[in-house]
Amino acid sequence: MLGFFDYTVWLTYFSLLSAGAGILVSLHGDGHPYWGTIFLLFCGLCDAFDGKVARTKKNRSEVEQKFGIQIDSLSDLVAFGVLPACIGMAMIRRSNLLEEKPVAGYLLAGVMLLYLLAGMIRLAYFNVTEEERQKREKGVRKTYEGLPITSAALIFPTVMLIQFKTHADITPLYFGAALLTGSLFLSRIRIGKPGLRGILWLVALGAAEFLMITLLHFMNQ
C-alpha cells in the first residue's frame, strides 16, 4: 500500500478528514457555516501538534520526512484555504445574496477565490524557501515571512462570533477578513514562530471559540 500510516501522520490525516467534513456540511442544503467553522477549529487543533508529534520519531527516513512535509501542505490548503472559502459560500447562500443581489454575491465569491489563490501561493513559496533554509541551517525556523495560512483557524471563527454577538448579517465582514488575511499571506511581514507555551495559548483560545460558537449556535436555534 502506498503512503505511510504510522502515528506521525495521524493528526495530518485527521485534519484533512475534518476539513472534508466541514466542506460537505458547509455546502449542504442552504449552507451551514457554523458547523463548518467548528470543523475548521478542529483542523487548527490538529495542526498545532502534528509537527511536534512527527518529530518525536527519531528514526524517520528522509522519504518519510518529505512525505510528511508534502501532506502537511496539501492538508493545510484544504483545511485553511478551501474550507474557509466554502464557509464563505455557505454564508452567501444563507443570506440569499445570489438571488437578491447577484452582482454582490458573485463579487464576494471572487474574493474567496483570490483568498484561495493567495493561500496556495503562500504554501508553495514556504515549501520552497523552507527546503533552501534546511540546506543552510539545522533545526526549526524561528520566524515566518508572511502570515501563516493556519491563522485562518482563529481568524474566521472570531468573525463568526461577532455574528452571534451582534445578531447582524456579518457576511461582508467575513469577506473583508478573507481579503485582508489573503493579503497578509503574501506580505513580507515577519512573525515569530510560537513555542510550546504560545501554541498552548493559541489552543486555549481556539477551545474557547469552539465552546462559545457551539453554545451560541444551539441557543439561537
TORKOLNU-871237 format. One record per residue: residue number from 1; residue in one letter; chain; x, y, z of N, C-alpha, C in turn. Coordinates in Angstrom, 1 decimal, always signed. Example, Ala and Ser with C-alpha at 12.3 -4.5 7.8 and 13.67 -1.06 7.14 Angstrom:
REM TORKOLNU-871237
[r 1, A, A, [+13.2, -5.7, +7.8], [+12.3, -4.5, +7.8], [+13.2, -3.3, +7.8]]
[r 2, S, A, [+12.8, -2.2, +7.1], [+13.7, -1.1, +7.1], [+12.9, +0.0, +7.9]]
END
This chain:
REM TORKOLNU-871237
[r 1, M, A, [+0.8, -1.2, +0.0], [+0.0, +0.0, +0.0], [+0.9, +1.2, +0.0]]
[r 2, L, A, [+0.6, +2.2, -0.9], [+1.3, +3.4, -0.9], [+1.1, +4.3, +0.3]]
[r 3, G, A, [+2.1, +5.1, +0.6], [+2.0, +6.1, +1.7], [+2.5, +5.5, +3.0]]
[r 4, F, A, [+2.4, +6.3, +4.0], [+2.8, +6.0, +5.4], [+1.6, +6.2, +6.3]]
[r 5, F, A, [+1.5, +5.3, +7.3], [+0.3, +5.3, +8.2], [+0.7, +5.2, +9.7]]
[r 6, D, A, [+1.9, +5.5, +10.1], [+2.2, +5.4, +11.5], [+1.7, +6.7, +12.2]]
[r 7, Y, A, [+1.9, +6.7, +13.5], [+1.3, +7.8, +14.3], [+1.8, +9.2, +13.9]]
[r 8, T, A, [+2.9, +9.3, +13.2], [+3.5, +10.6, +12.9], [+2.6, +11.4, +11.9]]
[r 9, V, A, [+1.7, +10.7, +11.2], [+0.9, +11.4, +10.2], [-0.6, +11.4, +10.5]]
[r 10, W, A, [-0.9, +10.8, +11.7], [-2.3, +10.7, +12.0], [-3.0, +12.0, +12.1]]
[r 11, L, A, [-2.4, +13.0, +12.8], [-3.0, +14.3, +13.0], [-3.2, +15.0, +11.7]]
[r 12, T, A, [-2.3, +14.8, +10.8], [-2.5, +15.5, +9.5], [-3.7, +14.8, +8.7]]
[r 13, Y, A, [-3.8, +13.5, +8.8], [-4.9, +12.8, +8.2], [-6.2, +13.3, +8.8]]
[r 14, F, A, [-6.2, +13.4, +10.2], [-7.4, +13.8, +10.9], [-7.8, +15.2, +10.5]]
[r 15, S, A, [-6.8, +16.1, +10.3], [-7.1, +17.4, +9.9], [-7.8, +17.5, +8.5]]
[r 16, L, A, [-7.3, +16.6, +7.6], [-7.8, +16.6, +6.2], [-9.3, +16.1, +6.3]]
[r 17, L, A, [-9.5, +15.0, +7.0], [-10.8, +14.4, +7.2], [-11.8, +15.5, +7.8]]
[r 18, S, A, [-11.3, +16.2, +8.8], [-12.2, +17.2, +9.4], [-12.5, +18.3, +8.4]]
[r 19, A, A, [-11.5, +18.7, +7.6], [-11.7, +19.7, +6.5], [-12.7, +19.3, +5.5]]
[r 20, G, A, [-12.6, +18.0, +5.1], [-13.5, +17.5, +4.1], [-14.9, +17.4, +4.7]]
[r 21, A, A, [-15.1, +17.0, +5.9], [-16.4, +17.0, +6.5], [-17.0, +18.4, +6.7]]
[r 22, G, A, [-16.1, +19.4, +7.0], [-16.5, +20.8, +7.1], [-17.0, +21.3, +5.8]]
[r 23, I, A, [-16.3, +21.0, +4.7], [-16.7, +21.4, +3.4], [-18.1, +20.9, +3.0]]
[r 24, L, A, [-18.2, +19.6, +3.2], [-19.5, +19.0, +2.9], [-20.7, +19.6, +3.7]]
[r 25, V, A, [-20.5, +19.7, +5.0], [-21.6, +20.2, +5.8], [-21.8, +21.7, +5.6]]
[r 26, S, A, [-20.8, +22.5, +5.2], [-21.0, +23.9, +4.9], [-21.9, +24.1, +3.7]]
[r 27, L, A, [-21.7, +23.3, +2.7], [-22.4, +23.5, +1.5], [-23.7, +22.6, +1.4]]
[r 28, H, A, [-24.0, +21.9, +2.4], [-25.2, +21.1, +2.4], [-26.5, +22.0, +2.5]]
[r 29, G, A, [-27.5, +21.7, +1.7], [-28.7, +22.4, +1.8], [-28.5, +23.9, +1.6]]
[r 30, D, A, [-29.1, +24.7, +2.5], [-28.9, +26.2, +2.3], [-27.6, +26.7, +2.9]]
[r 31, G, A, [-26.8, +25.8, +3.4], [-25.5, +26.2, +3.9], [-25.4, +26.2, +5.4]]
[r 32, H, A, [-24.4, +25.7, +6.0], [-24.2, +25.6, +7.4], [-22.8, +26.1, +7.8]]
[r 33, P, A, [-22.6, +27.4, +7.8], [-21.3, +28.0, +8.0], [-20.8, +27.7, +9.5]]
[r 34, Y, A, [-21.7, +27.6, +10.4], [-21.3, +27.5, +11.8], [-20.7, +26.1, +12.0]]
[r 35, W, A, [-21.3, +25.1, +11.5], [-20.8, +23.7, +11.6], [-19.4, +23.7, +10.9]]
[r 36, G, A, [-19.3, +24.3, +9.7], [-18.0, +24.4, +9.0], [-17.0, +25.0, +9.9]]
[r 37, T, A, [-17.3, +26.0, +10.6], [-16.4, +26.7, +11.5], [-15.9, +25.8, +12.6]]
[r 38, I, A, [-16.8, +25.0, +13.1], [-16.4, +24.0, +14.2], [-15.3, +23.0, +13.7]]
[r 39, F, A, [-15.6, +22.6, +12.4], [-14.6, +21.7, +11.8], [-13.3, +22.4, +11.6]]
[r 40, L, A, [-13.3, +23.7, +11.2], [-12.1, +24.5, +11.0], [-11.3, +24.6, +12.3]]
[r 41, L, A, [-12.0, +24.8, +13.4], [-11.3, +24.8, +14.7], [-10.6, +23.5, +15.0]]
[r 42, F, A, [-11.2, +22.4, +14.7], [-10.6, +21.1, +14.9], [-9.4, +20.9, +14.0]]
[r 43, C, A, [-9.4, +21.4, +12.8], [-8.3, +21.4, +11.9], [-7.1, +22.1, +12.5]]
[r 44, G, A, [-7.4, +23.3, +13.1], [-6.4, +24.1, +13.8], [-5.8, +23.3, +14.9]]
[r 45, L, A, [-6.6, +22.6, +15.7], [-6.1, +21.9, +16.8], [-5.1, +20.8, +16.3]]
[r 46, C, A, [-5.5, +20.1, +15.3], [-4.6, +19.0, +14.8], [-3.3, +19.6, +14.3]]
[r 47, D, A, [-3.4, +20.8, +13.6], [-2.2, +21.4, +13.0], [-1.2, +21.9, +14.1]]
[r 48, A, A, [-1.8, +22.3, +15.2], [-0.9, +22.8, +16.3], [+0.1, +21.8, +16.8]]
[r 49, F, A, [-0.2, +20.5, +16.7], [+0.6, +19.5, +17.3], [+1.2, +18.5, +16.3]]
[r 50, D, A, [+0.8, +18.5, +15.0], [+1.2, +17.5, +14.1], [+2.7, +17.5, +13.9]]
[r 51, G, A, [+3.4, +18.7, +13.8], [+4.8, +18.7, +13.6], [+5.6, +18.2, +14.8]]
[r 52, K, A, [+5.1, +18.6, +16.0], [+5.8, +18.1, +17.2], [+5.6, +16.6, +17.4]]
[r 53, V, A, [+4.5, +16.1, +17.1], [+4.3, +14.6, +17.2], [+5.2, +13.9, +16.2]]
[r 54, A, A, [+5.3, +14.4, +15.0], [+6.1, +13.8, +14.0], [+7.6, +13.8, +14.4]]
[r 55, R, A, [+8.0, +14.9, +15.0], [+9.5, +14.9, +15.4], [+9.8, +14.1, +16.6]]
[r 56, T, A, [+8.8, +13.4, +17.2], [+9.1, +12.5, +18.3], [+9.7, +11.2, +17.8]]
[r 57, K, A, [+9.5, +10.9, +16.6], [+10.1, +9.7, +16.0], [+11.4, +10.0, +15.4]]
[r 58, K, A, [+12.5, +9.5, +16.1], [+13.8, +9.9, +15.7], [+14.4, +9.2, +14.5]]
[r 59, N, A, [+13.8, +8.0, +14.2], [+14.4, +7.2, +13.1], [+13.6, +7.4, +11.8]]
[r 60, R, A, [+12.9, +8.5, +11.6], [+12.2, +8.7, +10.3], [+13.2, +8.8, +9.2]]
[r 61, S, A, [+12.9, +8.1, +8.1], [+13.7, +8.1, +6.9], [+13.5, +9.5, +6.2]]
[r 62, E, A, [+14.4, +9.8, +5.3], [+14.3, +11.1, +4.5], [+13.0, +11.1, +3.7]]
[r 63, V, A, [+12.6, +9.9, +3.2], [+11.3, +9.8, +2.4], [+10.1, +10.1, +3.3]]
[r 64, E, A, [+10.2, +9.5, +4.5], [+9.1, +9.8, +5.5], [+9.0, +11.2, +5.8]]
[r 65, Q, A, [+10.1, +11.9, +6.0], [+10.1, +13.3, +6.4], [+9.5, +14.1, +5.2]]
[r 66, K, A, [+10.0, +13.9, +4.0], [+9.5, +14.6, +2.9], [+8.0, +14.3, +2.6]]
[r 67, F, A, [+7.6, +13.1, +2.9], [+6.2, +12.8, +2.7], [+5.3, +13.6, +3.7]]
[r 68, G, A, [+5.8, +13.7, +5.0], [+5.1, +14.4, +6.0], [+5.0, +15.9, +5.6]]
[r 69, I, A, [+6.0, +16.5, +5.0], [+6.0, +17.9, +4.6], [+5.0, +18.1, +3.5]]
[r 70, Q, A, [+5.0, +17.2, +2.6], [+4.0, +17.3, +1.4], [+2.6, +17.2, +1.9]]
[r 71, I, A, [+2.3, +16.2, +2.7], [+0.9, +16.0, +3.1], [+0.4, +17.1, +4.0]]
[r 72, D, A, [+1.4, +17.7, +4.8], [+1.0, +18.8, +5.7], [+0.6, +20.0, +4.9]]
[r 73, S, A, [+1.3, +20.3, +3.8], [+0.9, +21.4, +3.0], [-0.4, +21.2, +2.2]]
[r 74, L, A, [-0.5, +20.0, +1.7], [-1.8, +19.6, +1.0], [-3.0, +19.7, +1.9]]
[r 75, S, A, [-2.8, +19.2, +3.1], [-3.9, +19.2, +4.1], [-4.2, +20.7, +4.5]]
[r 76, D, A, [-3.2, +21.5, +4.6], [-3.3, +22.9, +5.0], [-4.1, +23.7, +3.9]]
[r 77, L, A, [-3.8, +23.4, +2.7], [-4.5, +24.1, +1.6], [-6.0, +23.8, +1.7]]
[r 78, V, A, [-6.4, +22.5, +1.9], [-7.8, +22.1, +2.0], [-8.4, +22.7, +3.3]]
[r 79, A, A, [-7.7, +22.5, +4.4], [-8.3, +22.9, +5.7], [-8.4, +24.4, +5.9]]
[r 80, F, A, [-7.4, +25.2, +5.5], [-7.3, +26.6, +5.8], [-7.4, +27.5, +4.6]]
[r 81, G, A, [-7.6, +26.8, +3.4], [-7.9, +27.5, +2.2], [-9.2, +27.2, +1.6]]
[r 82, V, A, [-9.5, +26.0, +1.3], [-10.8, +25.6, +0.7], [-11.9, +25.7, +1.7]]
[r 83, L, A, [-11.7, +25.2, +2.9], [-12.8, +25.2, +3.9], [-13.3, +26.6, +4.3]]
[r 84, P, A, [-12.4, +27.5, +4.6], [-12.9, +28.9, +4.8], [-13.6, +29.5, +3.6]]
[r 85, A, A, [-13.2, +29.1, +2.4], [-13.9, +29.6, +1.2], [-15.3, +29.0, +1.1]]
[r 86, C, A, [-15.4, +27.7, +1.5], [-16.7, +27.1, +1.5], [-17.6, +27.6, +2.6]]
[r 87, I, A, [-17.1, +28.0, +3.7], [-17.8, +28.6, +4.8], [-18.4, +30.0, +4.3]]
[r 88, G, A, [-17.5, +30.7, +3.5], [-18.0, +32.0, +2.9], [-19.1, +31.8, +2.0]]
[r 89, M, A, [-19.0, +30.7, +1.1], [-20.1, +30.4, +0.2], [-21.4, +30.1, +0.9]]
[r 90, A, A, [-21.2, +29.3, +2.0], [-22.4, +29.0, +2.8], [-23.1, +30.2, +3.3]]
[r 91, M, A, [-22.3, +31.2, +3.7], [-22.9, +32.5, +4.2], [-23.6, +33.2, +3.1]]
[r 92, I, A, [-23.1, +33.2, +1.9], [-23.7, +33.8, +0.7], [-25.1, +33.1, +0.5]]
[r 93, R, A, [-25.1, +31.8, +0.6], [-26.3, +31.1, +0.3], [-27.4, +31.3, +1.4]]
[r 94, R, A, [-26.9, +31.4, +2.6], [-27.9, +31.7, +3.7], [-28.5, +33.1, +3.6]]
[r 95, S, A, [-27.7, +34.0, +3.1], [-28.1, +35.4, +3.1], [-28.9, +35.7, +1.8]]
[r 96, N, A, [-29.0, +34.7, +0.9], [-29.7, +34.8, -0.4], [-29.2, +36.0, -1.2]]
[r 97, L, A, [-27.9, +36.2, -1.1], [-27.3, +37.3, -1.9], [-27.3, +37.0, -3.4]]
[r 98, L, A, [-27.1, +35.7, -3.8], [-27.1, +35.4, -5.2], [-28.5, +35.7, -5.8]]
[r 99, E, A, [-29.5, +35.5, -5.0], [-30.9, +35.7, -5.6], [-31.3, +37.2, -5.5]]
[r 100, E, A, [-30.9, +37.9, -4.4], [-31.4, +39.2, -4.2], [-30.4, +40.3, -4.8]]
[r 101, K, A, [-29.1, +40.0, -4.7], [-28.1, +40.9, -5.2], [-27.0, +40.1, -5.9]]
[r 102, P, A, [-27.3, +39.5, -7.1], [-26.4, +38.6, -7.7], [-25.0, +39.2, -8.0]]
[r 103, V, A, [-24.9, +40.4, -8.4], [-23.6, +41.0, -8.6], [-22.8, +41.0, -7.4]]
[r 104, A, A, [-23.4, +41.4, -6.2], [-22.6, +41.4, -5.0], [-22.2, +40.0, -4.6]]
[r 105, G, A, [-23.1, +39.1, -4.8], [-22.8, +37.7, -4.5], [-21.6, +37.1, -5.3]]
[r 106, Y, A, [-21.6, +37.4, -6.5], [-20.5, +36.9, -7.4], [-19.2, +37.6, -7.0]]
[r 107, L, A, [-19.3, +38.9, -6.7], [-18.1, +39.6, -6.3], [-17.5, +39.0, -5.0]]
[r 108, L, A, [-18.3, +38.7, -4.0], [-17.9, +38.1, -2.8], [-17.3, +36.7, -3.1]]
[r 109, A, A, [-17.9, +36.0, -4.0], [-17.4, +34.7, -4.3], [-16.0, +34.8, -5.0]]
[r 110, G, A, [-15.8, +35.9, -5.7], [-14.5, +36.2, -6.3], [-13.4, +36.5, -5.3]]
[r 111, V, A, [-13.9, +37.1, -4.2], [-12.9, +37.4, -3.1], [-12.4, +36.1, -2.5]]
[r 112, M, A, [-13.3, +35.1, -2.4], [-12.9, +33.8, -1.8], [-11.9, +33.1, -2.7]]
[r 113, L, A, [-12.1, +33.2, -4.0], [-11.2, +32.6, -5.0], [-9.8, +33.3, -4.9]]
[r 114, L, A, [-9.8, +34.6, -4.7], [-8.5, +35.3, -4.5], [-7.8, +34.8, -3.2]]
[r 115, Y, A, [-8.7, +34.6, -2.2], [-8.1, +34.1, -0.9], [-7.5, +32.8, -1.1]]
[r 116, L, A, [-8.2, +31.9, -1.8], [-7.7, +30.5, -2.0], [-6.4, +30.6, -2.8]]
[r 117, L, A, [-6.4, +31.4, -3.8], [-5.1, +31.5, -4.6], [-4.0, +32.0, -3.8]]
[r 118, A, A, [-4.2, +33.0, -2.9], [-3.2, +33.5, -2.0], [-2.7, +32.4, -1.1]]
[r 119, G, A, [-3.6, +31.6, -0.6], [-3.2, +30.5, +0.3], [-2.3, +29.5, -0.4]]
[r 120, M, A, [-2.6, +29.2, -1.7], [-1.8, +28.2, -2.4], [-0.4, +28.8, -2.7]]
[r 121, I, A, [-0.4, +30.0, -3.1], [+0.9, +30.7, -3.4], [+1.8, +30.7, -2.2]]
[r 122, R, A, [+1.2, +31.1, -1.0], [+1.9, +31.1, +0.2], [+2.5, +29.8, +0.6]]
[r 123, L, A, [+1.7, +28.7, +0.5], [+2.2, +27.4, +0.9], [+3.3, +26.9, -0.1]]
[r 124, A, A, [+3.2, +27.2, -1.4], [+4.2, +26.8, -2.3], [+5.5, +27.5, -2.1]]
[r 125, Y, A, [+5.4, +28.8, -1.8], [+6.6, +29.6, -1.5], [+7.3, +29.2, -0.2]]
[r 126, F, A, [+6.4, +28.9, +0.8], [+7.0, +28.5, +2.0], [+7.8, +27.2, +1.9]]
[r 127, N, A, [+7.2, +26.2, +1.1], [+7.8, +24.9, +0.9], [+9.2, +25.1, +0.3]]
[r 128, V, A, [+9.2, +25.9, -0.8], [+10.5, +26.1, -1.5], [+11.5, +26.8, -0.6]]
[r 129, T, A, [+11.2, +27.9, +0.1], [+12.1, +28.6, +0.9], [+12.5, +27.8, +2.1]]
[r 130, E, A, [+11.6, +26.9, +2.7], [+12.0, +26.1, +3.8], [+13.0, +25.0, +3.4]]
[r 131, E, A, [+12.8, +24.5, +2.2], [+13.8, +23.5, +1.7], [+15.2, +24.1, +1.6]]
[r 132, E, A, [+15.2, +25.3, +1.1], [+16.5, +26.0, +0.9], [+17.1, +26.3, +2.3]]
[r 133, R, A, [+16.2, +26.7, +3.3], [+16.7, +27.1, +4.6], [+17.3, +25.8, +5.3]]
[r 134, Q, A, [+16.7, +24.7, +5.1], [+17.2, +23.5, +5.7], [+18.5, +23.0, +5.2]]
[r 135, K, A, [+18.9, +23.5, +4.0], [+20.2, +23.2, +3.4], [+21.3, +24.0, +4.0]]
[r 136, R, A, [+20.9, +25.2, +4.5], [+21.8, +26.1, +5.1], [+22.0, +26.0, +6.6]]
[r 137, E, A, [+20.9, +25.6, +7.3], [+20.9, +25.6, +8.8], [+20.0, +24.4, +9.3]]
[r 138, K, A, [+20.3, +24.0, +10.5], [+19.6, +22.9, +11.1], [+18.5, +23.4, +12.0]]
[r 139, G, A, [+17.7, +22.5, +12.5], [+16.6, +22.9, +13.4], [+15.4, +23.6, +12.8]]
[r 140, V, A, [+14.4, +23.9, +13.6], [+13.2, +24.5, +13.1], [+13.4, +26.0, +12.9]]
[r 141, R, A, [+12.6, +26.6, +12.1], [+12.7, +28.1, +11.9], [+12.2, +28.8, +13.1]]
[r 142, K, A, [+12.7, +30.0, +13.3], [+12.2, +30.9, +14.4], [+11.2, +31.9, +14.0]]
[r 143, T, A, [+11.2, +32.3, +12.7], [+10.2, +33.3, +12.3], [+9.6, +32.8, +11.0]]
[r 144, Y, A, [+8.4, +33.4, +10.7], [+7.7, +33.2, +9.4], [+7.7, +34.5, +8.7]]
[r 145, E, A, [+7.8, +34.4, +7.3], [+7.7, +35.6, +6.5], [+6.3, +35.5, +5.9]]
[r 146, G, A, [+5.5, +36.5, +6.2], [+4.1, +36.5, +5.9], [+3.2, +35.8, +6.9]]
[r 147, L, A, [+1.9, +36.0, +6.9], [+1.1, +35.4, +7.8], [+0.9, +33.9, +7.5]]
[r 148, P, A, [+1.1, +33.0, +8.4], [+0.9, +31.5, +8.2], [-0.6, +31.3, +7.8]]
[r 149, I, A, [-0.8, +30.4, +6.9], [-2.2, +30.1, +6.4], [-3.0, +29.5, +7.5]]
[r 150, T, A, [-2.3, +28.8, +8.5], [-3.0, +28.2, +9.6], [-3.7, +29.2, +10.5]]
[r 151, S, A, [-3.4, +30.5, +10.4], [-4.0, +31.5, +11.2], [-5.5, +31.6, +10.9]]
[r 152, A, A, [-5.9, +31.1, +9.8], [-7.3, +31.1, +9.4], [-8.2, +30.3, +10.4]]
[r 153, A, A, [-7.5, +29.4, +11.2], [-8.3, +28.6, +12.2], [-8.8, +29.4, +13.3]]
[r 154, L, A, [-8.2, +30.6, +13.5], [-8.6, +31.5, +14.6], [-9.3, +32.8, +14.1]]
[r 155, I, A, [-8.9, +33.2, +12.9], [-9.4, +34.5, +12.4], [-10.9, +34.3, +12.0]]
[r 156, F, A, [-11.3, +33.3, +11.3], [-12.6, +33.2, +10.8], [-13.6, +32.8, +11.9]]
[r 157, P, A, [-13.2, +32.0, +12.8], [-14.1, +31.7, +14.0], [-14.4, +33.0, +14.8]]
[r 158, T, A, [-13.4, +33.9, +14.9], [-13.6, +35.1, +15.6], [-14.7, +36.0, +14.9]]
[r 159, V, A, [-14.6, +36.0, +13.6], [-15.6, +36.8, +12.8], [-17.0, +36.2, +13.0]]
[r 160, M, A, [-17.1, +34.8, +13.1], [-18.4, +34.2, +13.3], [-19.0, +34.5, +14.6]]
[r 161, L, A, [-18.1, +34.7, +15.6], [-18.6, +35.0, +17.0], [-19.2, +36.4, +17.0]]
[r 162, I, A, [-18.7, +37.3, +16.1], [-19.3, +38.6, +16.0], [-20.7, +38.5, +15.6]]
[r 163, Q, A, [-21.0, +37.6, +14.7], [-22.3, +37.3, +14.2], [-23.3, +37.0, +15.3]]
[r 164, F, A, [-22.9, +36.2, +16.2], [-23.7, +35.8, +17.4], [-23.9, +37.0, +18.3]]
[r 165, K, A, [-22.9, +37.8, +18.5], [-22.9, +38.9, +19.5], [-23.8, +40.0, +19.0]]
[r 166, T, A, [-23.7, +40.3, +17.7], [-24.4, +41.5, +17.2], [-25.8, +41.1, +16.6]]
[r 167, H, A, [-26.0, +39.8, +16.3], [-27.2, +39.4, +15.6], [-27.4, +40.1, +14.3]]
[r 168, A, A, [-26.3, +40.6, +13.7], [-26.4, +41.3, +12.4], [-25.8, +40.4, +11.3]]
[r 169, D, A, [-26.1, +40.6, +10.1], [-25.5, +39.9, +9.0], [-24.1, +40.4, +8.7]]
[r 170, I, A, [-23.1, +39.6, +9.2], [-21.7, +40.0, +9.0], [-21.1, +39.4, +7.8]]
[r 171, T, A, [-21.9, +39.0, +6.8], [-21.3, +38.4, +5.6], [-20.2, +39.3, +5.0]]
[r 172, P, A, [-20.5, +40.6, +4.8], [-19.4, +41.5, +4.2], [-18.1, +41.5, +5.1]]
[r 173, L, A, [-18.3, +41.5, +6.4], [-17.1, +41.5, +7.3], [-16.3, +40.2, +7.1]]
[r 174, Y, A, [-17.0, +39.1, +6.9], [-16.3, +37.8, +6.7], [-15.4, +37.9, +5.5]]
[r 175, F, A, [-16.0, +38.4, +4.4], [-15.2, +38.5, +3.2], [-14.1, +39.6, +3.2]]
[r 176, G, A, [-14.4, +40.6, +4.0], [-13.3, +41.6, +4.2], [-12.2, +41.0, +5.0]]
[r 177, A, A, [-12.5, +40.2, +6.0], [-11.4, +39.5, +6.7], [-10.6, +38.5, +5.8]]
[r 178, A, A, [-11.4, +37.9, +4.9], [-10.7, +37.0, +3.9], [-9.8, +37.7, +3.0]]
[r 179, L, A, [-10.2, +38.9, +2.5], [-9.3, +39.7, +1.7], [-8.1, +40.2, +2.4]]
[r 180, L, A, [-8.3, +40.7, +3.6], [-7.1, +41.1, +4.4], [-6.2, +40.0, +4.7]]
[r 181, T, A, [-6.8, +38.8, +5.1], [-5.9, +37.7, +5.5], [-5.2, +37.2, +4.3]]
[r 182, G, A, [-5.8, +37.1, +3.2], [-5.1, +36.6, +2.0], [-4.0, +37.6, +1.6]]
[r 183, S, A, [-4.2, +38.9, +1.8], [-3.1, +39.8, +1.5], [-1.9, +39.6, +2.4]]
[r 184, L, A, [-2.2, +39.3, +3.7], [-1.2, +39.1, +4.7], [-0.4, +37.8, +4.4]]
[r 185, F, A, [-1.1, +36.8, +3.8], [-0.4, +35.6, +3.4], [+0.8, +35.9, +2.5]]
[r 186, L, A, [+0.7, +36.9, +1.7], [+1.7, +37.2, +0.7], [+2.6, +38.4, +1.0]]
[r 187, S, A, [+2.4, +38.9, +2.3], [+3.1, +40.1, +2.7], [+4.5, +39.7, +3.1]]
[r 188, R, A, [+5.4, +40.7, +3.4], [+6.7, +40.4, +3.8], [+6.9, +40.6, +5.3]]
[r 189, I, A, [+5.8, +40.7, +6.1], [+5.9, +40.9, +7.5], [+6.6, +39.7, +8.2]]
[r 190, R, A, [+7.3, +39.9, +9.2], [+8.0, +38.8, +10.0], [+7.2, +38.5, +11.2]]
[r 191, I, A, [+6.9, +37.3, +11.4], [+6.1, +36.8, +12.6], [+6.9, +35.7, +13.3]]
[r 192, G, A, [+7.1, +35.9, +14.6], [+7.8, +34.9, +15.4], [+7.0, +33.6, +15.4]]
[r 193, K, A, [+7.7, +32.5, +15.3], [+7.1, +31.2, +15.4], [+6.8, +30.9, +16.9]]
[r 194, P, A, [+5.6, +30.6, +17.3], [+5.3, +30.4, +18.7], [+6.0, +29.1, +19.3]]
[r 195, G, A, [+6.5, +29.1, +20.5], [+7.0, +28.0, +21.2], [+5.8, +27.2, +21.8]]
[r 196, L, A, [+6.2, +26.2, +22.6], [+5.1, +25.4, +23.2], [+4.1, +26.2, +24.0]]
[r 197, R, A, [+4.6, +27.1, +24.8], [+3.7, +28.0, +25.6], [+2.7, +28.8, +24.7]]
[r 198, G, A, [+3.3, +29.3, +23.6], [+2.5, +30.1, +22.7], [+1.4, +29.2, +22.0]]
[r 199, I, A, [+1.8, +28.0, +21.6], [+0.9, +27.1, +21.0], [-0.2, +26.7, +22.0]]
[r 200, L, A, [+0.1, +26.5, +23.2], [-0.9, +26.2, +24.2], [-1.9, +27.3, +24.4]]
[r 201, W, A, [-1.4, +28.6, +24.4], [-2.3, +29.7, +24.5], [-3.2, +29.8, +23.3]]
[r 202, L, A, [-2.7, +29.5, +22.1], [-3.5, +29.5, +20.9], [-4.5, +28.4, +20.9]]
[r 203, V, A, [-4.1, +27.3, +21.4], [-5.1, +26.1, +21.5], [-6.2, +26.5, +22.5]]
[r 204, A, A, [-5.8, +27.1, +23.6], [-6.8, +27.6, +24.6], [-7.8, +28.6, +24.0]]
[r 205, L, A, [-7.3, +29.5, +23.2], [-8.1, +30.5, +22.5], [-9.1, +29.7, +21.6]]
[r 206, G, A, [-8.6, +28.8, +20.8], [-9.4, +28.0, +19.9], [-10.4, +27.2, +20.6]]
[r 207, A, A, [-10.1, +26.6, +21.7], [-11.0, +25.9, +22.5], [-12.2, +26.8, +23.0]]
[r 208, A, A, [-11.8, +28.0, +23.5], [-12.8, +28.9, +23.9], [-13.8, +29.3, +22.8]]
[r 209, E, A, [-13.2, +29.6, +21.6], [-14.0, +29.9, +20.5], [-15.0, +28.7, +20.1]]
[r 210, F, A, [-14.4, +27.5, +20.2], [-15.2, +26.3, +19.9], [-16.4, +26.2, +20.8]]
[r 211, L, A, [-16.2, +26.4, +22.1], [-17.2, +26.3, +23.1], [-18.3, +27.4, +22.9]]
[r 212, M, A, [-17.8, +28.6, +22.7], [-18.7, +29.7, +22.5], [-19.6, +29.6, +21.3]]
[r 213, I, A, [-19.0, +29.2, +20.1], [-19.7, +29.0, +18.9], [-20.7, +27.9, +19.0]]
[r 214, T, A, [-20.3, +26.8, +19.7], [-21.2, +25.7, +19.8], [-22.4, +26.0, +20.7]]
[r 215, L, A, [-22.1, +26.6, +21.8], [-23.2, +27.0, +22.8], [-24.1, +28.0, +22.2]]
[r 216, L, A, [-23.6, +29.1, +21.6], [-24.4, +30.2, +21.0], [-25.2, +29.7, +19.8]]
[r 217, H, A, [-24.6, +28.7, +19.1], [-25.4, +28.2, +17.9], [-26.6, +27.5, +18.4]]
[r 218, F, A, [-26.5, +26.6, +19.4], [-27.6, +25.9, +19.9], [-28.6, +26.8, +20.6]]
[r 219, M, A, [-28.1, +27.8, +21.3], [-29.0, +28.7, +22.0], [-29.8, +29.5, +21.0]]
[r 220, N, A, [-29.3, +29.7, +19.8], [-30.1, +30.5, +18.8], [-30.9, +29.7, +17.9]]
[r 221, Q, A, [-31.0, +28.4, +18.1], [-31.8, +27.5, +17.3], [-33.3, +27.8, +17.5]]
END
